[in-house]
Amino acid sequence: MAVGRFPVHSDRMSDNGSGAHYYWCTRHHRVETDADVCPAKQVLGPYASASDAENALQRVQERNEAWEAEDARWAGEER
């Protein structure tokens, strides 16, 4: 394949159109922006708003609980 033959897009999936991205840093326990974001292994996101980033851990917990309940249902262990 020839280099440069296909355009490459680097837009993030959660782009809210404003260009701003927010992250929850699991090391510093704070919301960070593109301007001061820690390495990817330490953050959750990007999120469209600071509020969404601030609630990231709660959202992770809710999703984990739902997935665990679904796994238990599939295994015949109703919760």
mmCIF file of the N, C-alpha and C atoms, coordinates in Angstrom:
data_MODEL
# 
_entry.id   MODEL 
# 
loop_
_atom_site.group_PDB 
_atom_site.id 
_atom_site.type_symbol 
_atom_site.label_atom_id 
_atom_site.label_alt_id 
_atom_site.label_comp_id 
_atom_site.label_asym_id 
_atom_site.label_entity_id 
_atom_site.label_seq_id 
_atom_site.pdbx_PDB_ins_code 
_atom_site.Cartn_x 
_atom_site.Cartn_y 
_atom_site.Cartn_z 
_atom_site.occupancy 
_atom_site.B_iso_or_equiv 
_atom_site.pdbx_formal_charge 
_atom_site.auth_seq_id 
_atom_site.auth_comp_id 
_atom_site.auth_asym_id 
_atom_site.auth_atom_id 
_atom_site.pdbx_PDB_model_num 
ATOM 1   N N  . MET A 1 1  ? 0.843   -1.166  0.000  1.00 0.00 ? 1  MET A N  1 
ATOM 2   C CA . MET A 1 1  ? 0.000   0.000   0.000  1.00 0.00 ? 1  MET A CA 1 
ATOM 3   C C  . MET A 1 1  ? 0.891   1.234   0.000  1.00 0.00 ? 1  MET A C  1 
ATOM 4   N N  . ALA A 1 2  ? 0.558   2.176   -0.796 1.00 0.00 ? 2  ALA A N  1 
ATOM 5   C CA . ALA A 1 2  ? 1.345   3.401   -0.896 1.00 0.00 ? 2  ALA A CA 1 
ATOM 6   C C  . ALA A 1 2  ? 1.096   4.295   0.315  1.00 0.00 ? 2  ALA A C  1 
ATOM 7   N N  . VAL A 1 3  ? 2.163   4.845   0.834  1.00 0.00 ? 3  VAL A N  1 
ATOM 8   C CA . VAL A 1 3  ? 2.059   5.759   1.966  1.00 0.00 ? 3  VAL A CA 1 
ATOM 9   C C  . VAL A 1 3  ? 1.356   7.024   1.509  1.00 0.00 ? 3  VAL A C  1 
ATOM 10  N N  . GLY A 1 4  ? 0.421   7.517   2.347  1.00 0.00 ? 4  GLY A N  1 
ATOM 11  C CA . GLY A 1 4  ? -0.272  8.754   2.027  1.00 0.00 ? 4  GLY A CA 1 
ATOM 12  C C  . GLY A 1 4  ? -1.438  8.574   1.076  1.00 0.00 ? 4  GLY A C  1 
ATOM 13  N N  . ARG A 1 5  ? -1.766  7.359   0.747  1.00 0.00 ? 5  ARG A N  1 
ATOM 14  C CA . ARG A 1 5  ? -2.839  7.112   -0.209 1.00 0.00 ? 5  ARG A CA 1 
ATOM 15  C C  . ARG A 1 5  ? -4.211  7.365   0.393  1.00 0.00 ? 5  ARG A C  1 
ATOM 16  N N  . PHE A 1 6  ? -4.377  7.087   1.704  1.00 0.00 ? 6  PHE A N  1 
ATOM 17  C CA . PHE A 1 6  ? -5.665  7.250   2.356  1.00 0.00 ? 6  PHE A CA 1 
ATOM 18  C C  . PHE A 1 6  ? -5.561  8.330   3.420  1.00 0.00 ? 6  PHE A C  1 
ATOM 19  N N  . PRO A 1 7  ? -6.568  9.191   3.518  1.00 0.00 ? 7  PRO A N  1 
ATOM 20  C CA . PRO A 1 7  ? -6.523  10.216  4.562  1.00 0.00 ? 7  PRO A CA 1 
ATOM 21  C C  . PRO A 1 7  ? -6.678  9.580   5.933  1.00 0.00 ? 7  PRO A C  1 
ATOM 22  N N  . VAL A 1 8  ? -6.000  10.126  6.911  1.00 0.00 ? 8  VAL A N  1 
ATOM 23  C CA . VAL A 1 8  ? -6.063  9.628   8.281  1.00 0.00 ? 8  VAL A CA 1 
ATOM 24  C C  . VAL A 1 8  ? -6.703  10.706  9.134  1.00 0.00 ? 8  VAL A C  1 
ATOM 25  N N  . HIS A 1 9  ? -7.683  10.299  9.909  1.00 0.00 ? 9  HIS A N  1 
ATOM 26  C CA . HIS A 1 9  ? -8.374  11.234  10.793 1.00 0.00 ? 9  HIS A CA 1 
ATOM 27  C C  . HIS A 1 9  ? -8.000  10.921  12.226 1.00 0.00 ? 9  HIS A C  1 
ATOM 28  N N  . SER A 1 10 ? -7.698  11.939  12.999 1.00 0.00 ? 10 SER A N  1 
ATOM 29  C CA . SER A 1 10 ? -7.321  11.725  14.390 1.00 0.00 ? 10 SER A CA 1 
ATOM 30  C C  . SER A 1 10 ? -8.350  12.297  15.353 1.00 0.00 ? 10 SER A C  1 
ATOM 31  N N  . ASP A 1 11 ? -9.544  12.610  14.848 1.00 0.00 ? 11 ASP A N  1 
ATOM 32  C CA . ASP A 1 11 ? -10.590 13.126  15.723 1.00 0.00 ? 11 ASP A CA 1 
ATOM 33  C C  . ASP A 1 11 ? -10.989 12.066  16.726 1.00 0.00 ? 11 ASP A C  1 
ATOM 34  N N  . ARG A 1 12 ? -11.253 12.500  17.949 1.00 0.00 ? 12 ARG A N  1 
ATOM 35  C CA . ARG A 1 12 ? -11.677 11.574  18.995 1.00 0.00 ? 12 ARG A CA 1 
ATOM 36  C C  . ARG A 1 12 ? -13.170 11.334  18.872 1.00 0.00 ? 12 ARG A C  1 
ATOM 37  N N  . MET A 1 13 ? -13.573 10.138  19.271 1.00 0.00 ? 13 MET A N  1 
ATOM 38  C CA . MET A 1 13 ? -14.972 9.751   19.116 1.00 0.00 ? 13 MET A CA 1 
ATOM 39  C C  . MET A 1 13 ? -15.914 10.604  19.951 1.00 0.00 ? 13 MET A C  1 
ATOM 40  N N  . SER A 1 14 ? -15.489 11.118  21.063 1.00 0.00 ? 14 SER A N  1 
ATOM 41  C CA . SER A 1 14 ? -16.381 11.875  21.930 1.00 0.00 ? 14 SER A CA 1 
ATOM 42  C C  . SER A 1 14 ? -16.272 13.380  21.706 1.00 0.00 ? 14 SER A C  1 
ATOM 43  N N  . ASP A 1 15 ? -15.762 13.783  20.586 1.00 0.00 ? 15 ASP A N  1 
ATOM 44  C CA . ASP A 1 15 ? -15.599 15.200  20.299 1.00 0.00 ? 15 ASP A CA 1 
ATOM 45  C C  . ASP A 1 15 ? -16.948 15.898  20.367 1.00 0.00 ? 15 ASP A C  1 
ATOM 46  N N  . ASN A 1 16 ? -17.039 16.924  21.180 1.00 0.00 ? 16 ASN A N  1 
ATOM 47  C CA . ASN A 1 16 ? -18.298 17.629  21.358 1.00 0.00 ? 16 ASN A CA 1 
ATOM 48  C C  . ASN A 1 16 ? -18.423 18.835  20.443 1.00 0.00 ? 16 ASN A C  1 
ATOM 49  N N  . GLY A 1 17 ? -17.500 19.000  19.514 1.00 0.00 ? 17 GLY A N  1 
ATOM 50  C CA . GLY A 1 17 ? -17.559 20.099  18.584 1.00 0.00 ? 17 GLY A CA 1 
ATOM 51  C C  . GLY A 1 17 ? -16.839 21.346  19.062 1.00 0.00 ? 17 GLY A C  1 
ATOM 52  N N  . SER A 1 18 ? -16.617 21.469  20.365 1.00 0.00 ? 18 SER A N  1 
ATOM 53  C CA . SER A 1 18 ? -15.957 22.662  20.885 1.00 0.00 ? 18 SER A CA 1 
ATOM 54  C C  . SER A 1 18 ? -14.442 22.512  20.885 1.00 0.00 ? 18 SER A C  1 
ATOM 55  N N  . GLY A 1 19 ? -13.983 21.302  20.694 1.00 0.00 ? 19 GLY A N  1 
ATOM 56  C CA . GLY A 1 19 ? -12.549 21.066  20.708 1.00 0.00 ? 19 GLY A CA 1 
ATOM 57  C C  . GLY A 1 19 ? -12.005 20.776  22.091 1.00 0.00 ? 19 GLY A C  1 
ATOM 58  N N  . ALA A 1 20 ? -12.798 20.998  23.135 1.00 0.00 ? 20 ALA A N  1 
ATOM 59  C CA . ALA A 1 20 ? -12.346 20.760  24.503 1.00 0.00 ? 20 ALA A CA 1 
ATOM 60  C C  . ALA A 1 20 ? -12.624 19.320  24.898 1.00 0.00 ? 20 ALA A C  1 
ATOM 61  N N  . HIS A 1 21 ? -11.656 18.710  25.570 1.00 0.00 ? 21 HIS A N  1 
ATOM 62  C CA . HIS A 1 21 ? -11.810 17.362  26.089 1.00 0.00 ? 21 HIS A CA 1 
ATOM 63  C C  . HIS A 1 21 ? -11.455 17.364  27.565 1.00 0.00 ? 21 HIS A C  1 
ATOM 64  N N  . TYR A 1 22 ? -12.177 16.550  28.325 1.00 0.00 ? 22 TYR A N  1 
ATOM 65  C CA . TYR A 1 22 ? -11.967 16.460  29.761 1.00 0.00 ? 22 TYR A CA 1 
ATOM 66  C C  . TYR A 1 22 ? -11.677 15.006  30.122 1.00 0.00 ? 22 TYR A C  1 
ATOM 67  N N  . TYR A 1 23 ? -10.852 14.805  31.144 1.00 0.00 ? 23 TYR A N  1 
ATOM 68  C CA . TYR A 1 23 ? -10.416 13.489  31.567 1.00 0.00 ? 23 TYR A CA 1 
ATOM 69  C C  . TYR A 1 23 ? -10.479 13.404  33.082 1.00 0.00 ? 23 TYR A C  1 
ATOM 70  N N  . TRP A 1 24 ? -10.658 12.189  33.611 1.00 0.00 ? 24 TRP A N  1 
ATOM 71  C CA . TRP A 1 24 ? -10.543 11.981  35.051 1.00 0.00 ? 24 TRP A CA 1 
ATOM 72  C C  . TRP A 1 24 ? -9.204  11.305  35.293 1.00 0.00 ? 24 TRP A C  1 
ATOM 73  N N  . CYS A 1 25 ? -8.340  11.948  36.067 1.00 0.00 ? 25 CYS A N  1 
ATOM 74  C CA . CYS A 1 25 ? -7.024  11.406  36.375 1.00 0.00 ? 25 CYS A CA 1 
ATOM 75  C C  . CYS A 1 25 ? -7.142  10.521  37.616 1.00 0.00 ? 25 CYS A C  1 
ATOM 76  N N  . THR A 1 26 ? -6.813  9.234   37.458 1.00 0.00 ? 26 THR A N  1 
ATOM 77  C CA . THR A 1 26 ? -6.907  8.298   38.574 1.00 0.00 ? 26 THR A CA 1 
ATOM 78  C C  . THR A 1 26 ? -5.736  8.435   39.537 1.00 0.00 ? 26 THR A C  1 
ATOM 79  N N  . ARG A 1 27 ? -4.706  9.134   39.115 1.00 0.00 ? 27 ARG A N  1 
ATOM 80  C CA . ARG A 1 27 ? -3.548  9.355   39.995 1.00 0.00 ? 27 ARG A CA 1 
ATOM 81  C C  . ARG A 1 27 ? -3.759  10.567  40.895 1.00 0.00 ? 27 ARG A C  1 
ATOM 82  N N  . HIS A 1 28 ? -4.225  11.668  40.301 1.00 0.00 ? 28 HIS A N  1 
ATOM 83  C CA . HIS A 1 28 ? -4.390  12.918  41.048 1.00 0.00 ? 28 HIS A CA 1 
ATOM 84  C C  . HIS A 1 28 ? -5.817  13.144  41.547 1.00 0.00 ? 28 HIS A C  1 
ATOM 85  N N  . HIS A 1 29 ? -6.754  12.287  41.122 1.00 0.00 ? 29 HIS A N  1 
ATOM 86  C CA . HIS A 1 29 ? -8.163  12.387  41.525 1.00 0.00 ? 29 HIS A CA 1 
ATOM 87  C C  . HIS A 1 29 ? -8.725  13.771  41.215 1.00 0.00 ? 29 HIS A C  1 
ATOM 88  N N  . ARG A 1 30 ? -8.592  14.149  39.932 1.00 0.00 ? 30 ARG A N  1 
ATOM 89  C CA . ARG A 1 30 ? -9.092  15.452  39.503 1.00 0.00 ? 30 ARG A CA 1 
ATOM 90  C C  . ARG A 1 30 ? -9.428  15.409  38.017 1.00 0.00 ? 30 ARG A C  1 
ATOM 91  N N  . VAL A 1 31 ? -10.200 16.413  37.595 1.00 0.00 ? 31 VAL A N  1 
ATOM 92  C CA . VAL A 1 31 ? -10.503 16.593  36.177 1.00 0.00 ? 31 VAL A CA 1 
ATOM 93  C C  . VAL A 1 31 ? -9.320  17.297  35.527 1.00 0.00 ? 31 VAL A C  1 
ATOM 94  N N  . GLU A 1 32 ? -8.942  16.803  34.348 1.00 0.00 ? 32 GLU A N  1 
ATOM 95  C CA . GLU A 1 32 ? -7.859  17.423  33.586 1.00 0.00 ? 32 GLU A CA 1 
ATOM 96  C C  . GLU A 1 32 ? -8.347  17.711  32.175 1.00 0.00 ? 32 GLU A C  1 
ATOM 97  N N  . THR A 1 33 ? -7.663  18.622  31.508 1.00 0.00 ? 33 THR A N  1 
ATOM 98  C CA . THR A 1 33 ? -8.010  18.987  30.133 1.00 0.00 ? 33 THR A CA 1 
ATOM 99  C C  . THR A 1 33 ? -6.857  18.621  29.208 1.00 0.00 ? 33 THR A C  1 
ATOM 100 N N  . ASP A 1 34 ? -7.077  18.809  27.917 1.00 0.00 ? 34 ASP A N  1 
ATOM 101 C CA . ASP A 1 34 ? -6.017  18.538  26.947 1.00 0.00 ? 34 ASP A CA 1 
ATOM 102 C C  . ASP A 1 34 ? -4.733  19.281  27.292 1.00 0.00 ? 34 ASP A C  1 
ATOM 103 N N  . ALA A 1 35 ? -4.872  20.445  27.900 1.00 0.00 ? 35 ALA A N  1 
ATOM 104 C CA . ALA A 1 35 ? -3.705  21.283  28.200 1.00 0.00 ? 35 ALA A CA 1 
ATOM 105 C C  . ALA A 1 35 ? -2.835  20.720  29.323 1.00 0.00 ? 35 ALA A C  1 
ATOM 106 N N  . ASP A 1 36 ? -3.425  19.902  30.199 1.00 0.00 ? 36 ASP A N  1 
ATOM 107 C CA . ASP A 1 36 ? -2.649  19.413  31.350 1.00 0.00 ? 36 ASP A CA 1 
ATOM 108 C C  . ASP A 1 36 ? -2.919  17.940  31.660 1.00 0.00 ? 36 ASP A C  1 
ATOM 109 N N  . VAL A 1 37 ? -3.224  17.140  30.653 1.00 0.00 ? 37 VAL A N  1 
ATOM 110 C CA . VAL A 1 37 ? -3.612  15.754  30.885 1.00 0.00 ? 37 VAL A CA 1 
ATOM 111 C C  . VAL A 1 37 ? -2.405  14.865  31.171 1.00 0.00 ? 37 VAL A C  1 
ATOM 112 N N  . CYS A 1 38 ? -2.579  13.949  32.126 1.00 0.00 ? 38 CYS A N  1 
ATOM 113 C CA . CYS A 1 38 ? -1.553  12.972  32.471 1.00 0.00 ? 38 CYS A CA 1 
ATOM 114 C C  . CYS A 1 38 ? -1.484  11.897  31.377 1.00 0.00 ? 38 CYS A C  1 
ATOM 115 N N  . PRO A 1 39 ? -0.523  10.984  31.461 1.00 0.00 ? 39 PRO A N  1 
ATOM 116 C CA . PRO A 1 39 ? -0.427  9.906   30.474 1.00 0.00 ? 39 PRO A CA 1 
ATOM 117 C C  . PRO A 1 39 ? -1.716  9.078   30.419 1.00 0.00 ? 39 PRO A C  1 
ATOM 118 N N  . ALA A 1 40 ? -2.001  8.516   29.247 1.00 0.00 ? 40 ALA A N  1 
ATOM 119 C CA . ALA A 1 40 ? -3.243  7.787   29.001 1.00 0.00 ? 40 ALA A CA 1 
ATOM 120 C C  . ALA A 1 40 ? -3.486  6.663   30.005 1.00 0.00 ? 40 ALA A C  1 
ATOM 121 N N  . LYS A 1 41 ? -2.434  6.026   30.489 1.00 0.00 ? 41 LYS A N  1 
ATOM 122 C CA . LYS A 1 41 ? -2.619  4.916   31.434 1.00 0.00 ? 41 LYS A CA 1 
ATOM 123 C C  . LYS A 1 41 ? -3.163  5.384   32.778 1.00 0.00 ? 41 LYS A C  1 
ATOM 124 N N  . GLN A 1 42 ? -3.198  6.703   33.006 1.00 0.00 ? 42 GLN A N  1 
ATOM 125 C CA . GLN A 1 42 ? -3.664  7.236   34.286 1.00 0.00 ? 42 GLN A CA 1 
ATOM 126 C C  . GLN A 1 42 ? -4.986  7.984   34.194 1.00 0.00 ? 42 GLN A C  1 
ATOM 127 N N  . VAL A 1 43 ? -5.592  8.025   33.009 1.00 0.00 ? 43 VAL A N  1 
ATOM 128 C CA . VAL A 1 43 ? -6.816  8.807   32.876 1.00 0.00 ? 43 VAL A CA 1 
ATOM 129 C C  . VAL A 1 43 ? -7.948  8.010   32.251 1.00 0.00 ? 43 VAL A C  1 
ATOM 130 N N  . LEU A 1 44 ? -9.162  8.441   32.548 1.00 0.00 ? 44 LEU A N  1 
ATOM 131 C CA . LEU A 1 44 ? -10.370 7.936   31.902 1.00 0.00 ? 44 LEU A CA 1 
ATOM 132 C C  . LEU A 1 44 ? -10.886 9.062   31.024 1.00 0.00 ? 44 LEU A C  1 
ATOM 133 N N  . GLY A 1 45 ? -11.331 8.719   29.847 1.00 0.00 ? 45 GLY A N  1 
ATOM 134 C CA . GLY A 1 45 ? -11.864 9.742   28.957 1.00 0.00 ? 45 GLY A CA 1 
ATOM 135 C C  . GLY A 1 45 ? -11.289 9.623   27.574 1.00 0.00 ? 45 GLY A C  1 
ATOM 136 N N  . PRO A 1 46 ? -11.568 10.522  26.722 1.00 0.00 ? 46 PRO A N  1 
ATOM 137 C CA . PRO A 1 46 ? -12.064 11.873  26.980 1.00 0.00 ? 46 PRO A CA 1 
ATOM 138 C C  . PRO A 1 46 ? -13.584 11.926  27.157 1.00 0.00 ? 46 PRO A C  1 
ATOM 139 N N  . TYR A 1 47 ? -14.025 12.955  27.863 1.00 0.00 ? 47 TYR A N  1 
ATOM 140 C CA . TYR A 1 47 ? -15.432 13.234  28.089 1.00 0.00 ? 47 TYR A CA 1 
ATOM 141 C C  . TYR A 1 47 ? -15.756 14.603  27.510 1.00 0.00 ? 47 TYR A C  1 
ATOM 142 N N  . ALA A 1 48 ? -17.031 14.810  27.234 1.00 0.00 ? 48 ALA A N  1 
ATOM 143 C CA . ALA A 1 48 ? -17.475 16.059  26.614 1.00 0.00 ? 48 ALA A CA 1 
ATOM 144 C C  . ALA A 1 48 ? -17.536 17.227  27.594 1.00 0.00 ? 48 ALA A C  1 
ATOM 145 N N  . SER A 1 49 ? -17.640 16.919  28.899 1.00 0.00 ? 49 SER A N  1 
ATOM 146 C CA . SER A 1 49 ? -17.730 17.997  29.882 1.00 0.00 ? 49 SER A CA 1 
ATOM 147 C C  . SER A 1 49 ? -16.935 17.638  31.136 1.00 0.00 ? 49 SER A C  1 
ATOM 148 N N  . ALA A 1 50 ? -16.613 18.661  31.901 1.00 0.00 ? 50 ALA A N  1 
ATOM 149 C CA . ALA A 1 50 ? -15.906 18.449  33.162 1.00 0.00 ? 50 ALA A CA 1 
ATOM 150 C C  . ALA A 1 50 ? -16.776 17.640  34.122 1.00 0.00 ? 50 ALA A C  1 
ATOM 151 N N  . SER A 1 51 ? -18.081 17.866  34.091 1.00 0.00 ? 51 SER A N  1 
ATOM 152 C CA . SER A 1 51 ? -19.005 17.129  34.944 1.00 0.00 ? 51 SER A CA 1 
ATOM 153 C C  . SER A 1 51 ? -19.002 15.641  34.606 1.00 0.00 ? 51 SER A C  1 
ATOM 154 N N  . ASP A 1 52 ? -19.014 15.308  33.318 1.00 0.00 ? 52 ASP A N  1 
ATOM 155 C CA . ASP A 1 52 ? -18.953 13.900  32.905 1.00 0.00 ? 52 ASP A CA 1 
ATOM 156 C C  . ASP A 1 52 ? -17.654 13.255  33.382 1.00 0.00 ? 52 ASP A C  1 
ATOM 157 N N  . ALA A 1 53 ? -16.557 13.978  33.266 1.00 0.00 ? 53 ALA A N  1 
ATOM 158 C CA . ALA A 1 53 ? -15.263 13.450  33.705 1.00 0.00 ? 53 ALA A CA 1 
ATOM 159 C C  . ALA A 1 53 ? -15.248 13.245  35.212 1.00 0.00 ? 53 ALA A C  1 
ATOM 160 N N  . GLU A 1 54 ? -15.839 14.184  35.941 1.00 0.00 ? 54 GLU A N  1 
ATOM 161 C CA . GLU A 1 54 ? -15.867 14.100  37.400 1.00 0.00 ? 54 GLU A CA 1 
ATOM 162 C C  . GLU A 1 54 ? -16.665 12.886  37.880 1.00 0.00 ? 54 GLU A C  1 
ATOM 163 N N  . ASN A 1 55 ? -17.640 12.459  37.104 1.00 0.00 ? 55 ASN A N  1 
ATOM 164 C CA . ASN A 1 55 ? -18.484 11.315  37.461 1.00 0.00 ? 55 ASN A CA 1 
ATOM 165 C C  . ASN A 1 55 ? -18.017 10.009  36.819 1.00 0.00 ? 55 ASN A C  1 
ATOM 166 N N  . ALA A 1 56 ? -16.826 9.990   36.266 1.00 0.00 ? 56 ALA A N  1 
ATOM 167 C CA . ALA A 1 56 ? -16.317 8.826   35.537 1.00 0.00 ? 56 ALA A CA 1 
ATOM 168 C C  . ALA A 1 56 ? -16.259 7.574   36.400 1.00 0.00 ? 56 ALA A C  1 
ATOM 169 N N  . LEU A 1 57 ? -15.765 7.666   37.607 1.00 0.00 ? 57 LEU A N  1 
ATOM 170 C CA . LEU A 1 57 ? -15.629 6.478   38.463 1.00 0.00 ? 57 LEU A CA 1 
ATOM 171 C C  . LEU A 1 57 ? -16.987 5.897   38.843 1.00 0.00 ? 57 LEU A C  1 
ATOM 172 N N  . GLN A 1 58 ? -17.966 6.754   39.061 1.00 0.00 ? 58 GLN A N  1 
ATOM 173 C CA . GLN A 1 58 ? -19.316 6.279   39.366 1.00 0.00 ? 58 GLN A CA 1 
ATOM 174 C C  . GLN A 1 58 ? -19.881 5.534   38.161 1.00 0.00 ? 58 GLN A C  1 
ATOM 175 N N  . ARG A 1 59 ? -19.654 6.072   36.991 1.00 0.00 ? 59 ARG A N  1 
ATOM 176 C CA . ARG A 1 59 ? -20.131 5.431   35.761 1.00 0.00 ? 59 ARG A CA 1 
ATOM 177 C C  . ARG A 1 59 ? -19.443 4.077   35.549 1.00 0.00 ? 59 ARG A C  1 
ATOM 178 N N  . VAL A 1 60 ? -18.163 4.010   35.822 1.00 0.00 ? 60 VAL A N  1 
ATOM 179 C CA . VAL A 1 60 ? -17.428 2.746   35.708 1.00 0.00 ? 60 VAL A CA 1 
ATOM 180 C C  . VAL A 1 60 ? -18.024 1.720   36.678 1.00 0.00 ? 60 VAL A C  1 
ATOM 181 N N  . GLN A 1 61 ? -18.283 2.125   37.909 1.00 0.00 ? 61 GLN A N  1 
ATOM 182 C CA . GLN A 1 61 ? -18.847 1.218   38.903 1.00 0.00 ? 61 GLN A CA 1 
ATOM 183 C C  . GLN A 1 61 ? -20.217 0.711   38.463 1.00 0.00 ? 61 GLN A C  1 
ATOM 184 N N  . GLU A 1 62 ? -21.064 1.603   37.963 1.00 0.00 ? 62 GLU A N  1 
ATOM 185 C CA . GLU A 1 62 ? -22.400 1.202   37.517 1.00 0.00 ? 62 GLU A CA 1 
ATOM 186 C C  . GLU A 1 62 ? -22.311 0.208   36.359 1.00 0.00 ? 62 GLU A C  1 
ATOM 187 N N  . ARG A 1 63 ? -21.427 0.453   35.419 1.00 0.00 ? 63 ARG A N  1 
ATOM 188 C CA . ARG A 1 63 ? -21.274 -0.463  34.287 1.00 0.00 ? 63 ARG A CA 1 
ATOM 189 C C  . ARG A 1 63 ? -20.734 -1.816  34.740 1.00 0.00 ? 63 ARG A C  1 
ATOM 190 N N  . ASN A 1 64 ? -19.762 -1.811  35.645 1.00 0.00 ? 64 ASN A N  1 
ATOM 191 C CA . ASN A 1 64 ? -19.219 -3.070  36.148 1.00 0.00 ? 64 ASN A CA 1 
ATOM 192 C C  . ASN A 1 64 ? -20.298 -3.897  36.846 1.00 0.00 ? 64 ASN A C  1 
ATOM 193 N N  . GLU A 1 65 ? -21.125 -3.245  37.653 1.00 0.00 ? 65 GLU A N  1 
ATOM 194 C CA . GLU A 1 65 ? -22.201 -3.948  38.342 1.00 0.00 ? 65 GLU A CA 1 
ATOM 195 C C  . GLU A 1 65 ? -23.189 -4.549  37.343 1.00 0.00 ? 65 GLU A C  1 
ATOM 196 N N  . ALA A 1 66 ? -23.528 -3.789  36.318 1.00 0.00 ? 66 ALA A N  1 
ATOM 197 C CA . ALA A 1 66 ? -24.454 -4.288  35.296 1.00 0.00 ? 66 ALA A CA 1 
ATOM 198 C C  . ALA A 1 66 ? -23.851 -5.474  34.553 1.00 0.00 ? 66 ALA A C  1 
ATOM 199 N N  . TRP A 1 67 ? -22.570 -5.394  34.214 1.00 0.00 ? 67 TRP A N  1 
ATOM 200 C CA . TRP A 1 67 ? -21.908 -6.498  33.500 1.00 0.00 ? 67 TRP A CA 1 
ATOM 201 C C  . TRP A 1 67 ? -21.798 -7.740  34.383 1.00 0.00 ? 67 TRP A C  1 
ATOM 202 N N  . GLU A 1 68 ? -21.499 -7.547  35.671 1.00 0.00 ? 68 GLU A N  1 
ATOM 203 C CA . GLU A 1 68 ? -21.412 -8.682  36.587 1.00 0.00 ? 68 GLU A CA 1 
ATOM 204 C C  . GLU A 1 68 ? -22.774 -9.360  36.743 1.00 0.00 ? 68 GLU A C  1 
ATOM 205 N N  . ALA A 1 69 ? -23.842 -8.562  36.806 1.00 0.00 ? 69 ALA A N  1 
ATOM 206 C CA . ALA A 1 69 ? -25.189 -9.121  36.898 1.00 0.00 ? 69 ALA A CA 1 
ATOM 207 C C  . ALA A 1 69 ? -25.526 -9.896  35.628 1.00 0.00 ? 69 ALA A C  1 
ATOM 208 N N  . GLU A 1 70 ? -25.152 -9.370  34.489 1.00 0.00 ? 70 GLU A N  1 
ATOM 209 C CA . GLU A 1 70 ? -25.392 -10.059 33.217 1.00 0.00 ? 70 GLU A CA 1 
ATOM 210 C C  . GLU A 1 70 ? -24.588 -11.360 33.149 1.00 0.00 ? 70 GLU A C  1 
ATOM 211 N N  . ASP A 1 71 ? -23.340 -11.330 33.591 1.00 0.00 ? 71 ASP A N  1 
ATOM 212 C CA . ASP A 1 71 ? -22.525 -12.549 33.628 1.00 0.00 ? 71 ASP A CA 1 
ATOM 213 C C  . ASP A 1 71 ? -23.169 -13.605 34.529 1.00 0.00 ? 71 ASP A C  1 
ATOM 214 N N  . ALA A 1 72 ? -23.664 -13.175 35.687 1.00 0.00 ? 72 ALA A N  1 
ATOM 215 C CA . ALA A 1 72 ? -24.301 -14.098 36.618 1.00 0.00 ? 72 ALA A CA 1 
ATOM 216 C C  . ALA A 1 72 ? -25.575 -14.677 36.004 1.00 0.00 ? 72 ALA A C  1 
ATOM 217 N N  . ARG A 1 73 ? -26.335 -13.842 35.303 1.00 0.00 ? 73 ARG A N  1 
ATOM 218 C CA . ARG A 1 73 ? -27.557 -14.313 34.651 1.00 0.00 ? 73 ARG A CA 1 
ATOM 219 C C  . ARG A 1 73 ? -27.222 -15.376 33.621 1.00 0.00 ? 73 ARG A C  1 
ATOM 220 N N  . TRP A 1 74 ? -26.186 -15.132 32.829 1.00 0.00 ? 74 TRP A N  1 
ATOM 221 C CA . TRP A 1 74 ? -25.771 -16.100 31.811 1.00 0.00 ? 74 TRP A CA 1 
ATOM 222 C C  . TRP A 1 74 ? -25.293 -17.402 32.453 1.00 0.00 ? 74 TRP A C  1 
ATOM 223 N N  . ALA A 1 75 ? -24.702 -17.307 33.632 1.00 0.00 ? 75 ALA A N  1 
ATOM 224 C CA . ALA A 1 75 ? -24.199 -18.491 34.321 1.00 0.00 ? 75 ALA A CA 1 
ATOM 225 C C  . ALA A 1 75 ? -25.279 -19.189 35.148 1.00 0.00 ? 75 ALA A C  1 
ATOM 226 N N  . GLY A 1 76 ? -26.492 -18.603 35.154 1.00 0.00 ? 76 GLY A N  1 
ATOM 227 C CA . GLY A 1 76 ? -27.593 -19.201 35.911 1.00 0.00 ? 76 GLY A CA 1 
ATOM 228 C C  . GLY A 1 76 ? -27.575 -18.849 37.381 1.00 0.00 ? 76 GLY A C  1 
ATOM 229 N N  . GLU A 1 77 ? -26.862 -17.812 37.745 1.00 0.00 ? 77 GLU A N  1 
ATOM 230 C CA . GLU A 1 77 ? -26.742 -17.374 39.139 1.00 0.00 ? 77 GLU A CA 1 
ATOM 231 C C  . GLU A 1 77 ? -27.443 -16.036 39.310 1.00 0.00 ? 77 GLU A C  1 
ATOM 232 N N  . GLU A 1 78 ? -28.743 -16.031 39.248 1.00 0.00 ? 78 GLU A N  1 
ATOM 233 C CA . GLU A 1 78 ? -29.490 -14.772 39.345 1.00 0.00 ? 78 GLU A CA 1 
ATOM 234 C C  . GLU A 1 78 ? -29.078 -13.992 40.577 1.00 0.00 ? 78 GLU A C  1 
ATOM 235 N N  . ARG A 1 79 ? -28.932 -12.689 40.415 1.00 0.00 ? 79 ARG A N  1 
ATOM 236 C CA . ARG A 1 79 ? -28.582 -11.807 41.533 1.00 0.00 ? 79 ARG A CA 1 
ATOM 237 C C  . ARG A 1 79 ? -29.780 -11.019 41.979 1.00 0.00 ? 79 ARG A C  1 
# 
